[in-house]
């Protein structure tokens, strides 16, 4: 029997306090809360709730500058949210998403009310309590969970499950936890179906699981598995432990298996550990962490390289693709976020320490490295007792593997403004990954800029890591910041010291800053002010040969690239950029020599760039990131917002061949009403992009939330030392701020 033991280190007990906990966001109206009386007996596990009664340490987070301006910008973002939300309420209430031009419903997630649940945390942060009440009533009365149909495990988990857990944390309403637990029971059956590795299929059947024994008996059985019951009753914190008989807690739903899986699809331990903490049921965390363990034990070609495709039946990677973007993104993102959530140095899954691959080779970690006995490191079966090194360390290893694949443009590339409104010439940075990335840098990969900054900032005790005793390098950085890039040697700039913990974290933080500039440039250099899905890096040039390491043969490979002619860009007074030539050819527009092709010019209102700008602002306090975020918001308003004052009717849209008559058969009387909401764009490579007909729920859940938070007081609204964001931007309170109910 595979034993999973999570030892929580440095547990601090919360003393009972007579004063009410201080909320981080405004107090939720009492009528929005629902609580249930619990049995008086103590021989059962208990749910937990959020109790935050302290302020962040002074000086940790930036103080809000120019409060009047920030207030105005927050109100503008809130108004945009309501414009999108009201379009959904009017034309697609209860469906997953809205097609705002045809004013039709989109139930791609089988009608789980995706936009409603995805938006609750945003509305709580924006203090839109009337709208939260509408969402609450729908979840209570109309949320249909057991449809019996198959749906994406990943999308259901990040949007619906995480949305419900976050709603519970922000409101204290147990309705959301009850729904989350029921949904978690369905999803976790996919993990259970793989008895050996817990690596699931990405397709789940929404069928009601059968419980044996009864629910209350099951809670008591879980309680019986707690070895140290005295500690459990003394601690206000939830206890995460190994169930002695995990197979007996199975929920008896057979799920389909598949031959392959991407690691992002099941890298959902933030959601499932959070669910275990709040319900007191360790089963969810057990399964999710065993899938994580199986992945970390799979054979790696070198330290930190965790390819994105794995075979569930063997627990081994079956392709060598190592990409920071799609199919791997949230897995890498959650390594550091779970570390932050638990505030642990190690997650232990047994006795021996696995520091890399499972073939006996022992990698020497730079952080917290110690000489350890290597006798037990040959692990062939993940059911053996093992111990996984700190998830934060695994994150460092992965990010350093990506850092090795960073490419820096060796010339004056990005023409961006600093916080002092001074033009700064900076190199273009991106991660080339392996051959599977096809030399493209994706919008989706831009989450990594904020993730790198957040992780390095956290691991350096909530401070920006510096390069110690590297005066020459620091002088070069100063020259770069002044825009004097020609005065330094390119090789000196690219050579980042990596000999100490501090230097490693400093290089990762700088990687986040540099990637953030490149990602913002995808917007700043676009004719429409909005970014496309990809930058094609094959055009990067100066006939310079860039060296990268091929992971298959572990030998150096040379990428030869051809030079492209630069186009000339100039700065407008509003910090936006225009192309002086205004003659975009069939290929697209240029960022220096990197080209955004026509086929890559789609914009679907993605959040990753504004997400990273939010993290970069929170960690640096540099107001230029607020300006960057505001520029992007204005471009969304200009290009993606459907008209209000113009009273543009659906008839006009039909005449322009934007929608067909068949799109409005369900609502024939709505043809002359104005359009509302925001919509995706099919091509950002022109000044007036053509519009598509969809508004993804993540635009409300993520994009507008991160824009709003960028102009909030970082010490008062969702401080990052008290909350962690899921990959769908749902804030979840850190584990140390949970308190068991019935604890006094």
N, C-alpha and C positions, 0 to 999 in steps of 0.2 A: 504494500500500500504506500502510495506516494504521500510523504508527509510535508506539509507546508506550514512553516512556523514563522510568523512575523513578529520579531521582537522589537517593541517600541522602546527606543532609548530616550533618555532625558525627559521622562514624563513628569510634567509639573501639574500638581493637583490644584484645582480651583477651589478656593475657600468659599463657603456660602456667604453671599453678600445681601444685605437688606435692601440696598439701593437698586433701582431698576438699571439694567445694563444700558449703556449709552449706544444708541444705534448709529451706524455709519451713514445710513441714509435716513430721511425723515421717518418718524414713527408711523407705522402702518395703522390706519383706522381699525379700531377693535372689531367693527362689523365685518371686516374682511378676513378675520382669523377664525379658524375652526379647530378646536381641540377636543380630544376624547378623554374621558376618565379611564385611568389604567387600573388594573387589579391591584389590590393592596399587598398581595403576597410578593415576596422577594425572590421566589424560585422561578424566575423567568428572565429573559433578556429584555432590555428596554430600549426604545428609540431615543434619539438625541436631537437636540435643537441648537441653533446658533445663539451664543451668548457672548457678545463682545463688550467688554467694560473697560477698555483702555484706549488711549490715543497713540498713534505712531510716535516714535521718538522725534523730538524737534530736530529739524534740519535734515531728516532722512529724505523727504520728498520736497520738490520745489514749491516755493510759495507762489501763489497765483499773481502774475503781473498784469497790470491794467485790467482790473476787475470789471470796469464798465464795458470795455470792449469784449471781454470774454463772455460777460452776461448776454450781450447782444448777439454774439455768435452762437451761444448755446440756444437761445430762443429761436434763432433762425433754423438751426438743425432740428429742434423740436417741432417747429412748424412744418418742416419738410417731412418729418416722420408722420405727423398727423395727416398730411396730404396723401402719403402712401397708405397709411392705415385706413383712412376713411374710404379710399378707393376700394380696398379689399372688403371693408365692412359693407359697403353699398352693393357691390356686384358679385362677391365670391365668399360671403361669410360661411364658415364651416368647412370650406374646401382647403386644399393644401396651399394653393397659390392662386393669384389672379393673372389673367392675360389682359392687361389694362387697356389696350387699344380696341380689341374686339369685345371687351367687357365680358369675358367668359371665364369659366372655372378651369383650374388645372389641378387634377388629383393624381399627380405622378407618384405620391406616397400613399395611395389608396385611401385618401380622405381622412387622414388623421388630424386635420386641422393644423397643419404644420405652421402656417403663418401666425396663428393665434398663440400656440405654445411657445414658438420661437421668439415672440415679441414681448412676452410677459416681463422678462428681466429688463429689457430696454425701457418699458413703460414704468416699471418700478423706479429705475434710476432717474427717469425724467419726471417722476412724481405725477404721472397721469393715472390717478387712482380710479377715476370713473371708468376708464378704458380697462384697467385691470379687473374691475368688478364684472364687466361684461365678459372678459376672457374667463374669469373664475366660474361664472354661471354656465358658460358653455362646457368647460371641462367637467363640471359637476353633473350636468344633465345630458350632454350630447356627445361627449367623447366616446367613440366606439373603438374598443381595443381588440376584441376577439372577432375579427372578420373572417378568419379561416383562409386568408389569401397570403401569398408570398410577397415579401417586401425586403428592401435592403436593410441588413443588420446595421451597417455603419451609419447610414443616414437616419434611421430610426433612433439609434443610440445618441448621436451627437445633437440632433434637433429636438426630439421628443423626450427621451429619457433625461438628458442633461437639462433641458428646459424645465422639466418638472422638478428636478432636484434643486435647481437654482431658484425656482419660484418658491419652493418650501423654505430655503434658506433666507430669502429676502422678505417673506411675509409671515413665516411661522405657521402657515395654514397647513394642517395635516392632510387636507384633501389631496394636495399635490404629492405628498410622500406616499399616500396610499395608492395613488395612480402609478407613481414611479415604481413602487414595489411590485405591483401587478405586471407592469410592462417588463421590469427586470427579470421576473420569473419566466416570461416567455423568451426573452433574448438569451438568457443564460443557458437555456436548453441546447442551443447550438454549440456552446463550449462543452457542455456535458457529453454531447454525442461523440466527441473525440476523447475516448477514455485515456489515451496514452499521452497526448500532448495538449489537449484543450484548445487546439487551433481550430476555429469554427469555419463553417461555410458563411458566405456573406449574404445568403438568402435565408430569411426566417419565415416560418409559417405562423401567422398570428392566431394561434389556437389556444384555448384556455387549458392550462396544465392541470393535471389531476394531482392532488396532494394526498400523500399517505405517510404518516398519520395526518390528523386534522391540523389546521393551522396553529391553533393554540398549543396542541400537543407537540408540534414541531418546535415551537419557541421554547418549550420546556426541555425538549431533547437537546437543543443547542446549548441551553444553560447547563445541562448535565455534562457537556463536553468541556466546560471551562475548568481547568485544573486549579487555578488560584482564585477561588470564589471570593476570598476575603479581600484581595486587591480589587476585584471587580466591583464590589460593593462600596469600598472606600473611595474609589476614584470617581470623579465626576465625568471623566472622559470615557468615551466608548472604548471597548476592548476588542482588538482585532486578533483573532487566534485561529489555529488550525482545527477544523472540525474532525473529530476522531473517525467518523464514518461518513465521509462526504458523499459516497454513492447512495447512502440511505436517505440523503436529503434531496435526491434527484426529483424532478418534477414530471417525469413520465410523458414527455413529448418527443417523438422521434423526428429529427430534422434531417434534411437531405445533406449529404456530404459532397464535397467537390475535390478536384484533383490539385487545385492550386489556390493560393490566397496571397493577397498583398498585405504587408505588415500593417499598413495604416488601417485596414478594414477591421482588424481585431485589437489594435492597440488602444483599448478603451478602459485601461485600468483606473484612470482618474475618475470616470463616471462610476465604475463598479466598486472601487474601494470607498468612494464617497457614499454610495448606496448602502454598503455594508456598515459603515460608520453610523449612518443615520437610522438604520433599521435595527442594528444590533445583530444582523444575520451575516455570518462570515462567509457564507457560501458564494456570494457574488465575487468578492475579492479573491477567494481561493481559486476559482476558475480563471478569472482574468489574469491573475498573477502567474498561474501555471502556464498560460499561453505566452506570457512575457518571458518566463524562465526558459521555455522550450526554444524561443527565438534566440535568446542570448547564448544558449548552449550550442546552437547550430554552428557548424564549421565556418570560420571566417578566414579570408585570404590574408588579411593583415588587421592589426588592431584598429577597431573603430568602424570597419567596413561591415555594415549590416545590409545586405542586398534587400531589395524591396519585394521579392517574390519567394515564397516558401511553400513546400509541399506538406500539407497537413498530415498525410499518412506516414511520412518518414521523419518529419521535423527538421528537414534539411533544405537549404536554399537550392533552387533548381535553375536559377539564372544568375548571372553576375552583375546585373544592372544595379547600380548604386547611385541613386538620384535624390537630391534634396527636395524635389518637387512632388508631383502627384504619386500616389501609391505608397509613399514612405513618409510623407510630411508629418502627419499627426503622431506617428510612432516616435519619431525623433523629438518632436515638440514636447511630448508627454514625458520623456525621460527626465527632463529638468523640472517640469511642472509637478510631477508626482513627488519628486524630491522636495520641492517647495511645500507642497500640500502636507506631507507627513512631517517635514522638518527633521528628517532622520539622516544619519550618516550612512546607515546601511539598511537594506532590506534583507533579512536573513531567511533563507529557505533550507536550513540544515546546518551542517557543521563545516564542510570544507569550502574553501574560497575558490571560485572560478573567476579568473581575471581576464579571460579572453575566449579563445576557441576551446573545443572539447577534445583536442587530439593530443593533449599532454604538454603543448607549448605554453609557457607562462609569460604573459606580457607584463612589463614593468610599468605600472601606472605612475604618472608623474605626481598627481595629487594624492596625498595621504599614503604615499608608497612606503611599504615596510617589507623587509625580507621575511618571507613566510615559507613554511614547509610545503614542498611541492609533491609530497608522496601521494596525496589523494586526488590529484588534479586530472587524472585520466577518467573522465566521465563518459560512459557510453549510453547510459539510459537516464533520462531526466527524472525517473522515479526514485533514483538514489537520493540520499540526503545531500543537499548542496546548500551553498550559501552564495548569494549574489552580491557582488560588490555594490557599493553605493550607486544608485541610479544617476546621481549627479556626476559620478566618475564616468559611467557609460556615456552620458551626454557629452562630456568633455572629449572622450575618445572619438565619438562620432563627428563632433564639430571640428576637431583637429584633422580628421581624415578628409573632411570637406575643405578645410583650410589649405591642405596640401594641393587641392585642385582649384584653388582660387587663381584667377587670371587678372592681371592688372594692366590696364591700357597705358602704354609708355609714351604719353604725350599730354598736352593740355586738352582735356576731353570735355568734362562737364563744366558748364558755365553757370554756376549756381550762386545765389546770394547767401552771405553769412547772416548771423543774427544782427550784425551791425550794419546790414544793408550794403555790404561791400561785395563786389563780385569776386568769386573764388574759383580758380581753375583747379579741378581735381581729376584724378584718373578715374576711368570706368572700371568697376570691379564686378566680377560674377564668378559663379562656381560652375566649372565645366563638367564635373561629375565623370561618368564613364560614357562609353560609346552609345548607350541607350538614350542619352539626352539629346543626341543629334545636334549638338552645338547651339542649343536654344536656352535662353534664360526666360523662365515663365513668370507671369504675374503671380501664380499660385506659390512659387518658391519664395516670394518676397516676404512671407511670414518669417523667414529665417533671420532677417535683419533684426527684428524686434526680439525674437527668441534668443539670438546670440547676445544681445545687449542685456536682456533680462537675466539670463543664466549667469553670465559673467558678473553682473552687478550683485546678484544674490549670493553667489559663491564667494564673493569678496566682501562679505558682511555688509551688504547693502551700500556699497560705495564703488565708485569708478576705479577699476584696477589700473595702475600705472606701470610703466616700464622702468624698473629700478636700475640705476647705474648704467643707463644707456643714453648718455648725454648727446652723443652724436646723432642717435636716432631721434631724440626729442627735438634737437635743433632742426632736423629735417622736417619733423611734424610742424614746427612753428613756421617754417618757410612755406610749407604746403598750405597752412591755414591763412597765411598772408597772400597766397596766390602765386608765390614765387617758385613754381615747380621746376623751372628751368635751372634753378641754382643748386639743385641736388642731383645726386647720382641715382639713376633708376634702380640699379641693383641694390643700393643701400636702402632705398625705400621699400623694396620688396622683401628684404631680408629681415623678417621679424624674429626677435630672439625668443627661444622656447626652451630655456634651460631651468626655469624655476616655476613654481605654481603661479606666482604673481605675473610673470611674463606670459604664461599660457593664457591666463584669464584676460590680461591686457590685450593680447593679440586677438582673442575672440570678441572682446568688446569692440575693438577697432574694426574687426570684420563686420560687425553689426552696423556700425556707423557708415562704413564704406558701401555696404550693400544697400543701406537705406538711401544713400545718394543716388545710386544707380536706379533703384526702384522709383524714386521720385522723378528722376529724369524721364522715365517712361511716360509720365504725365506731362512734365514741363516742356518737353520737346515735341509733343504731339500737336498737330494742327488744331485738333478739337479740344485739347486740354485734358483728354482722358486717355488712359493706356489701353493697349491691345493685350491679347493673351500671351504673346511671346515676343522676345527680341531675337532675331536671327544673328548669331554671333559669327557666322562663317565669313562675314564681311570685314571683321576686325583685321587691321593690317599694319602698315609700315613695312611690309614684307619681313616682319620680325617672326622668328620661329619661337613659338611658345612651347615649353616643355611640361608635359604632365605624365603622371605615372599610370600605366595600364594595370588594372587590378588582376587580370587573368594571368598574364605572363610575368607580372611583377618586374617588368623592365621599363626603362624610359622610352617614351614614344614622342615623336615630334609632330606637332600639328602645324602645317604650313597654311598660312592664310594670305589672302590677296587684299591689296589695298583698295579701298573705295574712296571716291572723291567726296570730300566734306561739303555739306551745304552750310550756308551761313545763317546763324540764328542771332537774334538780338533780344534785349530785355525790354519789356513794356514797363510802364510805371507801376502796374499792379502786380509785378513780380511774375507775370506770365511770359511765355516765349512765343515768338512768331518766326516763321521762316521768311526771310527777306525775299527769296526768289518766288515763293508761292507757286511753284510748278512741280507738284508731287507727281512722280511718274507712276507707272503701273506697279512698281515694286513696293512703294510705300514711302514712309518718312524715315529720316535718319536720326539717330542719337550718336553724334560723332560719326564713326564708321559702322555702327551697328544699325541694322535695318529692321524696321517693322514691316513685314510683308502684308500685302492686302489680305491674304488668307488668314493672317494672324491678328487682324485688326478688330476682332470682336471684343466688345466690352459688355460683361454681364453683371455689372454693378458689384464686382468683387471687393472684399474687405482687406486683403492682405497688406496692401501698401499703407492704408490709413491705420491699420493695426500696428504696423511697425513704427509709424510716425508717433503713435500714442506711446509705445514703450520707450522710444528714443527720447521723447519729451519728458516722460516720467523719470527716466534714469539720468538724464543730463541737465534738465531744466532749461535747455536752450530753446528760446521762443521761436527760432527759425522753423522748428518742426510744427508749431502751431500755425505759422504762416503757410507752410507747405500744405497742411491739412485743409486750411481755409481755401486755398487755391483750388484744390481738388473738389471740395464741396461746391464751390461756385461753378465749376465745370459740370458737375452733375446737375446743378440747377439749370444751367443754360442748355445742356445737350440732352439730358435724359428725362427731365421733368415734363410731363404732359401738360398742355396749356390749360390755364384757368381763365384769365381775363379775355383771352382771344375767343373763347366760346367755340373752339374748333369742334365740330360735330363728327360723329361717326360717318355720316354721309361723305364729308370731305375726305376722310381717311380712305373710304372705299373708292372714291374717284381717283385717288392717288395710287390705287392698287396696293395699299398697305395692308388691307384686310379684305376678305371676300364676303359676299352676301351670306354664305353658309355659316360664317362665324357668328352671325347675330340672329339666327333663326330662333334661338331660345328666348331672346329678348328683343323682339321686333319694335317695341315701343320706345326703346332707349336710343334710337338712332340720332335724335336731335339734342340729346343731353351732352353736356361737356365731358371731356375725358379728364380723368384724375390719375394720380399716381406717378410712378417713374417706370421707365422701360429700358431694356437692354438695347445696345447699339450693334449693328452688324459690321460697321467699318469706321474706326476712329481716324482713319488716315486722311480725312478731309475736314474742312472747316464746318461743314454741316453734315454730320453723319446720318445715315439712314437708320431708322428705328426698327427694332424687332418688337415682338408682342409678348413679353413676359417680365414679371417682377419677382425674382427669387426671394424666398423668405429670409435668406441671410442678409439681404440689403437692410431689412429692419432689425434683424437680430445682431448683426455684426457691424456692417459699414457705418450706419448712422449712429450706433452706440459708441463705437470708437471715436468717431468725429465729435460727438457730444462730450465724451469724457476727456478729450484732449483739451477742452476749455473749462474743465471743472477743477476745483481745488483738490490736488492730489493727496492732501492730508485728511480730507473729509469725505470724499466720495470714492468708495471702493479702493482704499489704500492697498497697494500690492504686497504689503507685509501682513495683511489680514485676509485677503481674498486671492484666489487664483482663477484665471479664465480658462474655460474649456476651449476646445478647438472651434466651437461655434459661438464663442464669446459669452458664454453663460457664466457669471461669477459664482464661485462656490467658496464658502468660508473655509479657511484652513482648519485642519483637524484639531488643533489646540484650542480653538474657539467653540468646540462642541461641548454640550453638557447633557448628560443623561437625564431624561425625565424621571421624576420620583426621587431625584437626588437632593438631599437637603444638608 
